C-alpha cells in the first residue's frame, strides 16, 4: 500500500479513513453484540463471544477495512453523507471480521503460536482447538448477519452478500491449495508446477479478499456501474497487488522479526509453497535441491536453518527486493 500513500491527498484520505475505522470499533462491537443478543443465549455466552470478538478482531493493520472506507471516500468526495460513512465503516469491519475467521482457522491449520503479538486463540487455555474451530464459523456467520441487518433496506444488500459469498468461497479454495498441496513431495516434482501453484494461491487465497472485495465494496457504495472500465480493471489490479502482498508475507515469515510482524514464521516447518521456495526450485543446483527437500516440512531449528541457508546462498533476499520493485512498477502503470 506504500504507493497509494505516496501522494499528499491520498495519504490524507487513507489516514483519515483508518482513524475513522479505528474510532468506529466500539460501535461495531455494539452492533455485533446486539445481533448476538437476538438469539436465546445466556449472559455467560454473550461474555464469551464479546471476549472472542475483541481478542481476535483487534491488532491488525486494517488494510482491508481501510480500503473499503477510502475507496468510498475517494469515489464520493465531498458528497459523502453520514449514512454513507456508517455503511462504509460497517462493511470495513465486516471485511476485518471475515479476515478474523480465516486467521483463526489458519492458525489452527498451521499450528501457529503467535498472532498479532498475542498467543493464538486456539492456544488460549480456556479455548482449545474445538472451540476455536467453532468460533471461526461464528465469526464467518456473524459477518453475514450484521450485513443482513445493517443493509436490510439497501438496494445493495443482495450484491454485497453475493460478493462476500463468492470471495469467501474463492479464499477457502485458495486456502485448500495452500494447505493440502503441501502435504506430499509433489512440490518438488517440477519447479514450473510449483510456480503455477504459487500463482493460484496468490490469486485465490490472497488477492480477492485482501483487495478485490474491499475495493469493490467501496465502489458498490459509490453506485459505480459494474460494466464500467473501473470494474474491468479491478480484477487484474487486485491480482498484482495480491502477488506483491503474498510475496512480502512469505518473505517476512522467513526473515521478519516477530517483535514487529506480530507472529512466528511457520512456512518452512509446514512446507508451504511460498515465493521463496518456488523461486529457489528454479535456480538451485542438485545439492541445494536435495538439502531443501530433506529439511523443509520439519520442525527442528536445525532443519529450518538448513533451508534458510539455501535461501541465503541463492541470494533470495536480493532477488525478492528486485521482484517486489518489478511488481510495484507494473502496478503503477
C-alpha positions as CSV (number, residue, x, y, z in Angstrom):
1,X,0.0,0.0,0.0
2,X,3.0,2.3,0.1
3,X,2.4,3.5,-3.5
4,X,-1.1,4.5,-2.7
5,X,0.1,6.6,0.2
6,X,2.9,8.5,-1.6
7,X,0.7,11.3,-2.9
8,X,-0.3,14.0,-0.4
9,X,-4.1,13.9,-0.9
10,X,-4.5,10.1,-1.0
11,X,-2.3,9.8,2.1
12,X,-4.5,12.3,3.9
13,X,-7.7,10.4,2.9
14,X,-6.3,7.0,3.8
15,X,-5.1,8.2,7.2
16,X,-8.5,9.8,7.9
17,X,-10.3,6.7,6.9
18,X,-8.1,4.4,9.0
19,X,-8.7,6.7,12.0
20,X,-12.5,6.7,11.4
21,X,-12.4,3.0,11.2
22,X,-10.5,2.6,14.4
23,X,-12.8,5.0,16.2
24,X,-15.8,3.1,15.0
25,X,-14.8,-0.2,16.5
26,X,-16.8,0.2,19.8
27,X,-19.9,1.0,17.7
28,X,-19.2,-2.1,15.6
29,X,-18.8,-4.3,18.7
30,X,-22.1,-3.0,19.9
31,X,-23.8,-3.8,16.6
32,X,-22.2,-7.4,16.8
33,X,-23.4,-7.9,20.4
34,X,-26.9,-6.6,19.6
35,X,-27.1,-9.2,16.8
36,X,-25.9,-11.9,19.2
37,X,-28.4,-11.0,21.9
38,X,-31.2,-11.5,19.4
39,X,-30.7,-15.2,20.0
40,X,-31.6,-17.1,23.1
41,X,-28.3,-17.4,24.8
42,X,-27.2,-16.6,28.4
43,X,-25.1,-13.7,29.7
44,X,-22.1,-16.1,30.0
45,X,-22.2,-16.9,26.3
46,X,-22.6,-13.3,25.4
47,X,-19.5,-12.6,27.5
48,X,-17.6,-15.4,25.9
49,X,-18.3,-14.1,22.4
50,X,-17.7,-10.5,23.3
51,X,-14.2,-11.5,24.5
52,X,-13.7,-13.6,21.4
53,X,-14.5,-10.7,19.1
54,X,-12.3,-8.2,20.9
55,X,-9.4,-10.6,21.3
56,X,-9.2,-11.6,17.7
57,X,-10.6,-8.6,15.8
58,X,-8.1,-6.1,17.1
59,X,-4.3,-5.6,16.5
60,X,-4.2,-5.9,12.7
61,X,-3.0,-3.4,10.1
62,X,-6.7,-2.7,9.0
63,X,-5.6,-2.7,5.3
64,X,-8.8,-4.4,4.1
65,X,-11.2,-2.3,6.2
66,X,-9.4,0.9,5.3
67,X,-9.7,0.1,1.6
68,X,-13.5,-0.2,1.8
69,X,-13.8,3.2,3.5
70,X,-11.1,5.0,1.5
71,X,-12.5,3.7,-1.8
72,X,-15.9,5.0,-0.9
73,X,-14.5,8.4,0.2
74,X,-12.3,8.9,-2.9
75,X,-15.3,8.0,-5.1
76,X,-17.8,10.2,-3.4
77,X,-15.6,13.1,-2.4
78,X,-17.5,15.9,-0.7
79,X,-20.8,14.2,-1.5
80,X,-20.1,11.7,1.3
81,X,-23.0,11.7,3.8
82,X,-23.1,10.5,7.4
83,X,-25.2,7.5,6.2
84,X,-22.5,6.5,3.6
85,X,-19.8,6.8,6.2
86,X,-21.7,4.5,8.5
87,X,-22.3,1.9,5.8
88,X,-18.6,2.0,4.7
89,X,-17.4,1.7,8.3
90,X,-19.7,-1.3,9.0
91,X,-18.6,-3.0,5.8
92,X,-14.9,-2.2,6.6
93,X,-15.2,-4.0,9.9
94,X,-17.2,-6.8,8.3
95,X,-14.3,-7.5,6.0
96,X,-11.9,-7.4,9.0
97,X,-14.3,-9.8,10.8
98,X,-14.2,-12.2,7.8
99,X,-10.4,-11.9,7.9
100,X,-10.6,-12.8,11.6
101,X,-12.4,-16.1,10.7
102,X,-9.8,-17.0,8.2
103,X,-6.9,-16.2,10.5
104,X,-8.2,-18.2,13.5
105,X,-8.7,-21.2,11.2
106,X,-5.3,-20.6,9.5
107,X,-3.5,-20.6,12.9
108,X,-5.0,-24.0,13.8
109,X,-4.1,-25.5,10.4
110,X,-0.5,-24.1,10.6
111,X,0.0,-24.8,14.3
112,X,1.0,-21.2,14.7
113,X,1.9,-19.8,18.2
114,X,1.6,-16.0,17.9
115,X,-0.9,-13.9,16.0
116,X,-0.9,-10.1,16.2
117,X,1.5,-10.2,19.2
118,X,-0.8,-12.4,21.2
119,X,-1.0,-16.1,21.7
120,X,-3.2,-17.7,19.0
121,X,-6.8,-18.1,20.0
122,X,-6.8,-21.9,19.9
123,X,-3.8,-22.0,22.4
124,X,-5.6,-19.9,25.0
125,X,-6.0,-22.4,27.9
126,X,-9.8,-21.9,28.2
127,X,-10.4,-22.1,24.5
128,X,-8.7,-25.1,22.7
129,X,-9.0,-26.3,19.2
130,X,-12.6,-27.4,19.4
131,X,-13.9,-24.0,20.5
132,X,-11.5,-22.2,18.1
133,X,-12.9,-24.2,15.1
134,X,-16.5,-23.4,16.1
135,X,-15.5,-19.7,16.6
136,X,-14.3,-19.5,13.1
137,X,-17.8,-20.4,11.9
138,X,-19.2,-17.9,14.4
139,X,-17.1,-15.1,13.0
140,X,-18.0,-16.0,9.4
141,X,-21.7,-16.3,10.1
142,X,-21.8,-13.1,12.2
143,X,-20.3,-11.2,9.3
144,X,-23.3,-12.1,7.2
145,X,-25.9,-11.5,10.0
146,X,-24.5,-8.0,10.5
147,X,-24.6,-7.2,6.8
148,X,-28.2,-8.5,6.6
149,X,-29.4,-6.4,9.5
150,X,-27.5,-3.2,8.7
151,X,-28.4,-3.2,5.0
152,X,-31.9,-4.7,5.1
153,X,-33.3,-1.6,3.5
154,X,-30.5,-1.1,1.0
155,X,-30.7,-1.9,-2.7
156,X,-27.2,-3.1,-2.5
157,X,-27.9,-5.9,0.1
158,X,-28.0,-8.9,-2.4
159,X,-25.0,-7.7,-4.3
160,X,-23.0,-7.3,-1.1
161,X,-23.9,-10.7,0.3
162,X,-23.3,-12.3,-3.1
163,X,-19.8,-10.7,-3.3
164,X,-18.9,-11.8,0.3
165,X,-20.1,-15.4,-0.6
166,X,-18.1,-15.6,-3.8
167,X,-14.9,-14.1,-2.4
168,X,-15.2,-16.3,0.7
169,X,-15.5,-19.4,-1.5
170,X,-12.5,-18.3,-3.6
171,X,-10.4,-17.8,-0.4
172,X,-11.4,-21.1,1.1
173,X,-10.3,-22.9,-2.2
174,X,-7.1,-20.9,-2.1
175,X,-6.5,-22.0,1.5
176,X,-7.0,-25.6,0.4
177,X,-4.3,-25.2,-2.3
178,X,-2.0,-23.6,0.3
179,X,-2.6,-26.4,2.8
180,X,-3.4,-29.7,1.0
181,X,-1.0,-29.4,-1.9
182,X,1.9,-29.0,0.6
183,X,1.2,-32.4,2.2
184,X,3.4,-34.5,0.0
185,X,6.6,-34.1,-2.1
186,X,4.8,-33.1,-5.3
187,X,6.1,-29.6,-4.9
188,X,9.5,-30.9,-5.8
189,X,8.4,-32.7,-9.0
190,X,8.6,-29.6,-11.1
191,X,9.7,-26.0,-10.5
192,X,7.3,-24.8,-13.1
193,X,4.4,-26.6,-11.4
194,X,5.4,-25.2,-8.1
195,X,5.4,-21.7,-9.5
196,X,2.0,-22.2,-11.1
197,X,0.6,-23.4,-7.8
198,X,2.1,-20.4,-6.1
199,X,0.3,-18.0,-8.6
200,X,-3.0,-19.8,-8.0
201,X,-2.5,-19.4,-4.2
202,X,-1.8,-15.7,-4.6
203,X,-4.8,-15.1,-6.7
204,X,-7.4,-17.2,-4.8
205,X,-6.2,-17.1,-1.2
206,X,-4.9,-13.5,-1.1
207,X,-5.9,-11.2,-3.9
208,X,-9.7,-11.5,-3.8
209,X,-10.4,-10.9,-0.1
210,X,-7.5,-8.6,0.5
211,X,-8.0,-6.2,-2.4
212,X,-10.8,-7.2,-4.8
213,X,-13.5,-7.5,-2.0
214,X,-12.9,-4.2,-0.1
215,X,-12.3,-2.1,-3.2
216,X,-15.5,-3.5,-4.9
217,X,-17.5,-2.9,-1.8
218,X,-16.4,0.8,-1.8
219,X,-17.3,1.0,-5.5
220,X,-20.8,-0.5,-4.8
221,X,-21.4,2.1,-2.2
222,X,-20.5,4.8,-4.8
223,X,-23.0,3.3,-7.2
224,X,-20.3,2.7,-9.8
225,X,-21.7,0.6,-12.7
226,X,-20.3,-2.9,-12.9
227,X,-19.8,-2.5,-16.6
228,X,-17.5,0.5,-16.2
229,X,-13.9,0.4,-17.1
230,X,-13.0,0.7,-13.4
231,X,-14.6,-2.7,-12.6
232,X,-12.9,-4.3,-15.6
233,X,-9.5,-3.2,-14.4
234,X,-10.1,-4.1,-10.7
235,X,-9.5,-7.9,-11.0
236,X,-6.2,-7.6,-12.8
237,X,-5.0,-4.8,-10.4
238,X,-6.1,-6.9,-7.4
239,X,-4.2,-9.9,-8.7
240,X,-0.9,-7.9,-9.0
241,X,-1.4,-6.4,-5.6
242,X,-2.2,-9.8,-4.2
243,X,1.1,-11.2,-5.6
244,X,3.0,-8.4,-4.1
245,X,1.3,-8.7,-0.7
246,X,1.7,-12.5,-0.6
247,X,5.4,-12.3,-1.6
248,X,6.0,-9.8,1.2
249,X,4.2,-12.0,3.7
250,X,6.2,-15.0,2.6
251,X,9.5,-13.1,2.9
252,X,8.6,-11.7,6.4
253,X,7.5,-15.2,7.6
254,X,11.1,-16.4,6.9
255,X,13.2,-13.2,7.5
256,X,10.9,-10.9,9.6
257,X,11.3,-10.1,13.3
258,X,8.3,-11.5,15.3
259,X,8.5,-8.4,17.5
260,X,7.5,-6.3,14.5
261,X,5.4,-8.8,12.5
262,X,3.4,-10.0,15.5
263,X,3.7,-13.6,14.6
264,X,6.2,-16.5,14.4
265,X,7.0,-17.9,11.0
266,X,5.9,-21.4,10.2
267,X,6.1,-21.6,6.4
268,X,9.2,-23.7,6.3
269,X,8.0,-26.1,9.0
270,X,4.6,-26.6,7.3
271,X,6.2,-26.9,3.8
272,X,4.2,-24.0,2.3
273,X,4.5,-23.2,-1.4
274,X,5.9,-19.7,-0.9
275,X,7.6,-17.3,-3.3
276,X,10.9,-18.2,-1.6
277,X,10.5,-22.0,-2.2
278,X,9.1,-21.6,-5.8
279,X,12.0,-19.3,-6.7
280,X,14.6,-21.5,-5.1
281,X,13.4,-24.5,-7.0
282,X,14.0,-22.7,-10.3
283,X,17.6,-21.7,-9.6
284,X,19.1,-24.3,-7.1
285,X,21.6,-26.9,-8.0
286,X,21.2,-30.6,-7.3
287,X,22.9,-30.4,-3.9
288,X,20.7,-27.5,-2.8
289,X,17.6,-29.2,-4.2
290,X,18.4,-32.2,-2.0
291,X,19.0,-30.1,1.0
292,X,15.7,-28.3,0.6
293,X,13.7,-31.5,0.1
294,X,15.3,-33.2,3.1
295,X,14.8,-30.3,5.5
296,X,11.6,-28.5,4.6
297,X,8.4,-29.5,6.4
298,X,10.3,-30.4,9.6
299,X,10.0,-28.6,12.9
300,X,13.5,-28.7,14.4
301,X,15.5,-25.4,14.4
302,X,18.3,-27.2,12.6
303,X,16.1,-28.2,9.7
304,X,14.7,-24.7,9.4
305,X,18.2,-23.2,9.5
306,X,19.3,-25.6,6.8
307,X,16.5,-24.3,4.5
308,X,17.3,-20.7,5.2
309,X,21.0,-21.4,4.4
310,X,20.0,-22.5,0.9
311,X,17.8,-19.4,0.5
312,X,20.7,-17.2,1.6
313,X,23.2,-19.0,-0.7
314,X,20.8,-18.4,-3.6
315,X,20.6,-14.7,-2.6
316,X,16.8,-14.8,-2.3
317,X,16.6,-11.6,-0.2
318,X,18.3,-9.6,-3.0
319,X,16.1,-11.3,-5.6
320,X,13.0,-10.6,-3.5
321,X,13.9,-6.9,-3.5
322,X,14.1,-6.9,-7.3
323,X,10.9,-8.9,-7.7
324,X,9.0,-6.5,-5.4
325,X,10.2,-3.5,-7.3
326,X,9.2,-5.0,-10.6
327,X,5.7,-5.7,-9.3
328,X,5.4,-2.1,-7.9
329,X,6.4,-0.8,-11.4
330,X,3.7,-2.9,-13.0
331,X,1.0,-1.7,-10.5
332,X,1.9,1.9,-11.1
333,X,1.5,1.7,-14.9
